[in-house]
Amino acid sequence: MPSFTYPPPATSFVNLSYPSPHVILVTMSRPEKLNSTTATNVIELTNVFRWIDDEPSLFVAILTGAGDRAFSTGADLKEWQEKANAPNARPGAGPGDVPGALPLSNRLGKKPIVAAVNGLALGGGCETVINCDLVVAADTAEFGLVEVKRGVAAYAGALPRLIRTIGLQRASEMALLGEYVTAEQAERWGFVNKVVPKERVVEEAIKYAKMIAENSPDSTICTRAGLRQGWETASVVEATAVTGRREWADLQKADNMKEGLMAFKEKRQPRWTSAKL
C-alpha cells in the first residue's frame, strides 16, 4: 500500500488496490448479492470517496464490481422492503437516506471517477454510472433504470443528469420503460465512452486513469469542477464564474501551475506535486 496522509477508512464492502501511481481501484465486493448496497454499504462508500478526495497523493479513482455478473444492482431491495414495513418507518425514506451518507449517484466530489462496468448496472448502480466522469463498459454489460418495475423511482440524481447527457426522449425511454440498455446502445447514446471485451474492462479503465494521473492534479480538479458546473447549472456564464471564483482562483496560487509553465519553457516533462486544491 502506498504511503498516505492517513489510512483509508475501514470497510467490509469494498476492496482497495493501487494499480498505478496516484490511481486507486475501488471494487464493490458483494458478488453473491450482485454488489447491491445496504445502507451501511452506502455509508462505507461515502467515507471511502471522501477520503480519496482528501488524500493529496490520489488523483483519480476507478470503480468496478466483483464477480462475473454485476457492476452493481443498486439498493438492496430486501433491506429496503424490511425498513419500509417497519413500525417506525419514516414515510418516503429510501435506502440512501442515511445521516452522513451521500450515494455516489449524487456525489459532486473533487476527483474524477472512471467506471469499469463489468456486468449489470441496474437501479442505483446505473445511477452511479451516469454520474461517473468516464465510463468503460464490457461488451456484455447492461444498464437499466428498473425502478418503475419495482414500484419505486430513480430519485438518487440520475433523472436530471441523464436528460442533460442523452436528451429527454432517450432518458424517458430508459426511465419510463425500465428496460435494459446494451453497452453498445449506451455508447451510441453517449453515457458510455468505450466498450471492450469483458476481460479488458478494468485494464482499459486503468489506461484512462493513468492518462488522467499524468496531468497536473490541481488542473484536473479545476477542469472537472468547470465541467460539473456546466452540467449542473443552466447558465454557461454562471458556471464559468463559479469555477473562476473557487477552483481557478486556487489553481493560480498552486505550485503545479508554475511547474507546468516552467516545464513548457524548459522543454521538459513537468514534475507534479500532490494536489493543493
C-alpha positions in Angstrom: 0.0 0.0 0.0 1.3 3.5 -0.8 2.1 5.9 2.0 -0.9 8.1 2.8 -1.6 11.2 4.9 -3.9 9.0 6.9 -5.1 5.4 6.2 -8.3 4.6 4.3 -11.4 4.1 6.3 -12.4 0.6 7.4 -14.9 -1.1 5.1 -16.3 -4.6 4.6 -18.0 -3.7 1.3 -15.1 -2.6 -0.9 -11.6 -3.8 -1.7 -9.0 -1.1 -2.4 -6.0 -1.6 -4.6 -3.5 0.7 -6.4 -2.8 -0.4 -10.0 -0.7 2.7 -10.9 0.8 5.7 -9.2 -1.8 8.1 -7.9 -4.6 5.7 -9.0 -6.9 3.8 -6.7 -9.2 0.9 -7.8 -12.3 0.6 -5.7 -14.0 -2.8 -6.1 -17.5 -3.2 -4.7 -17.4 -6.7 -3.2 -20.7 -8.3 -2.5 -20.9 -10.6 -5.6 -23.4 -13.0 -4.0 -25.9 -10.1 -3.9 -24.8 -8.7 -7.3 -22.9 -5.9 -5.4 -26.2 -4.4 -4.3 -25.8 -1.8 -1.5 -27.2 -1.8 2.0 -27.5 1.4 4.0 -24.2 0.5 5.7 -22.5 0.0 2.4 -23.6 3.4 1.2 -22.0 5.0 4.3 -18.8 3.0 3.7 -18.6 4.2 0.0 -19.3 7.7 1.2 -16.4 7.5 3.6 -14.0 6.0 1.1 -14.6 8.6 -1.6 -14.4 11.5 0.9 -11.0 10.0 2.0 -10.0 9.8 -1.7 -10.9 13.5 -2.2 -8.9 14.5 0.9 -5.8 12.3 0.1 -3.4 14.5 -1.8 -1.4 11.6 -3.4 -4.5 10.2 -5.1 -5.5 11.9 -8.4 -8.2 9.6 -9.8 -10.4 6.6 -8.8 -11.7 3.6 -10.7 -14.9 2.0 -9.6 -15.9 -1.6 -10.5 -17.8 -4.6 -9.2 -16.5 -8.0 -8.0 -17.6 -11.2 -9.7 -18.7 -12.0 -13.2 -22.3 -10.9 -13.2 -22.8 -7.4 -11.9 -21.2 -3.9 -11.5 -24.0 -3.1 -9.0 -27.7 -3.7 -9.0 -28.3 -0.7 -6.7 -30.1 -0.7 -3.4 -30.6 -4.0 -1.5 -34.3 -4.2 -2.1 -34.8 -6.8 0.6 -33.4 -4.4 3.2 -35.5 -1.6 1.7 -38.7 -3.6 1.9 -38.0 -4.6 5.5 -37.3 -1.0 6.5 -40.3 0.3 4.6 -42.6 -2.1 6.5 -41.0 -1.5 9.9 -43.5 0.0 12.5 -41.4 3.2 12.9 -40.6 3.6 9.2 -40.3 7.2 8.0 -42.6 7.9 5.1 -40.6 8.4 1.8 -37.3 7.2 3.2 -35.2 5.3 0.7 -32.0 3.2 1.1 -29.7 6.1 0.7 -31.5 8.3 3.2 -28.9 7.7 6.0 -27.4 10.5 8.1 -23.9 11.3 6.8 -24.2 9.3 3.6 -24.1 10.6 0.1 -24.7 7.9 -2.6 -22.2 8.0 -5.5 -25.1 8.7 -7.8 -25.4 12.1 -6.2 -21.8 12.8 -5.5 -20.2 16.0 -6.7 -16.7 15.4 -5.2 -13.4 16.8 -6.3 -11.6 14.0 -8.1 -12.7 12.0 -11.2 -14.1 8.5 -11.2 -13.7 6.1 -14.1 -16.4 3.4 -14.0 -15.3 0.0 -15.2 -18.7 -1.7 -15.8 -18.1 -5.4 -15.7 -21.8 -6.6 -15.8 -25.3 -5.5 -14.8 -25.7 -1.8 -13.8 -29.2 -1.5 -12.6 -31.2 0.9 -10.4 -28.8 2.8 -8.2 -25.9 1.0 -9.9 -26.9 2.6 -13.2 -27.5 5.9 -11.5 -23.9 5.7 -10.2 -22.5 5.0 -13.7 -24.5 8.0 -15.1 -22.7 10.3 -12.5 -19.2 9.0 -13.2 -16.8 11.1 -15.2 -15.7 8.4 -17.7 -17.3 5.0 -18.4 -15.7 1.9 -19.8 -18.2 -1.0 -20.3 -17.8 -4.6 -21.0 -19.5 -5.7 -24.2 -21.7 -7.9 -22.1 -22.7 -5.1 -19.7 -26.3 -4.0 -19.5 -27.8 -0.8 -17.9 -31.3 -0.2 -16.6 -33.3 2.3 -14.6 -35.7 -0.5 -13.5 -37.2 1.3 -10.5 -40.6 1.7 -12.2 -40.9 -2.1 -12.3 -40.4 -2.3 -8.6 -42.9 0.5 -7.6 -40.2 3.0 -6.7 -38.4 5.7 -8.7 -34.8 6.6 -9.7 -34.7 9.5 -7.3 -31.0 9.5 -6.5 -29.8 12.0 -9.1 -29.9 10.1 -12.4 -33.0 11.6 -14.0 -31.9 15.2 -14.4 -28.4 14.2 -15.2 -29.4 11.6 -17.8 -31.6 14.2 -19.6 -28.6 16.5 -19.9 -26.4 13.7 -21.2 -28.7 11.9 -23.7 -31.8 14.1 -24.0 -35.4 13.9 -22.8 -36.7 11.2 -25.2 -33.9 8.7 -24.7 -33.9 9.3 -20.9 -37.6 8.8 -20.9 -37.2 5.5 -22.8 -34.8 4.3 -20.1 -36.7 5.5 -17.1 -40.3 5.1 -18.1 -39.9 1.7 -19.8 -37.5 0.3 -17.2 -35.9 -2.0 -19.9 -32.3 -2.9 -20.2 -29.9 -1.0 -22.5 -26.9 -2.8 -24.0 -23.4 -1.4 -23.7 -23.3 -0.7 -27.5 -26.6 1.3 -27.2 -25.3 3.2 -24.2 -22.2 4.1 -26.1 -24.2 5.4 -29.1 -26.4 7.4 -26.7 -23.4 9.0 -25.1 -23.2 7.8 -21.4 -20.5 5.2 -22.1 -17.2 6.2 -23.5 -15.8 2.9 -24.6 -17.0 -0.7 -25.0 -14.4 -3.5 -24.7 -14.3 -7.3 -24.2 -15.2 -8.1 -20.6 -11.8 -9.4 -19.7 -10.3 -6.0 -20.6 -12.7 -3.7 -18.9 -10.6 -2.9 -15.8 -7.5 -2.8 -17.9 -9.0 -0.1 -20.2 -10.3 1.9 -17.2 -6.8 1.9 -15.8 -5.5 3.3 -19.1 -7.9 6.2 -18.8 -6.9 6.7 -15.2 -3.2 6.6 -15.9 -3.7 9.3 -18.6 -5.5 11.5 -16.1 -2.9 10.9 -13.5 -0.1 12.1 -15.8 -1.6 15.6 -15.7 -1.4 18.2 -13.0 -3.7 17.1 -10.2 -4.7 20.7 -9.4 -5.6 21.3 -13.1 -7.6 18.1 -13.1 -9.6 19.2 -10.1 -10.2 22.7 -11.6 -11.1 21.3 -15.0 -13.5 18.7 -13.6 -15.2 21.4 -11.4 -15.7 23.5 -14.6 -17.3 20.6 -16.4 -19.5 19.8 -13.4 -20.7 23.3 -13.0 -21.7 23.4 -16.7 -23.5 20.1 -16.2 -25.3 21.1 -13.0 -26.3 24.7 -13.9 -28.3 26.1 -16.8 -26.1 29.2 -17.4 -22.7 28.9 -19.1 -21.8 32.3 -17.7 -22.7 31.5 -14.1 -21.0 28.1 -14.3 -17.8 29.7 -15.5 -18.0 32.4 -12.8 -18.5 29.9 -10.0 -15.4 27.9 -11.1 -13.4 31.1 -11.6 -14.2 32.2 -8.0 -13.2 28.9 -6.5 -11.0 26.3 -8.2 -9.5 28.6 -10.8 -8.5 31.2 -8.2 -6.9 28.4 -6.1 -5.2 26.9 -9.2 -3.3 30.2 -9.9 -1.8 30.0 -6.4 -0.8 26.3 -6.7 2.8 25.3 -7.3 1.7 22.9 -10.1 0.7 25.8 -12.4 4.1 27.4 -12.0 5.8 24.0 -12.6 3.7 23.3 -15.7 4.5 26.6 -17.3 8.2 26.3 -16.4 8.4 22.8 -17.8 7.0 24.0 -21.1 9.5 26.9 -21.2 12.4 24.5 -20.4 11.1 21.8 -22.8 10.9 19.0 -20.3 8.3 16.9 -18.6 6.6 18.5 -15.6 7.3 17.2 -12.1 3.9 17.4 -10.4 3.5 17.6 -6.6 0.4 16.4 -4.7 -2.8 18.4 -5.2 -3.3 21.5 -3.2 -6.9 22.3 -4.3 
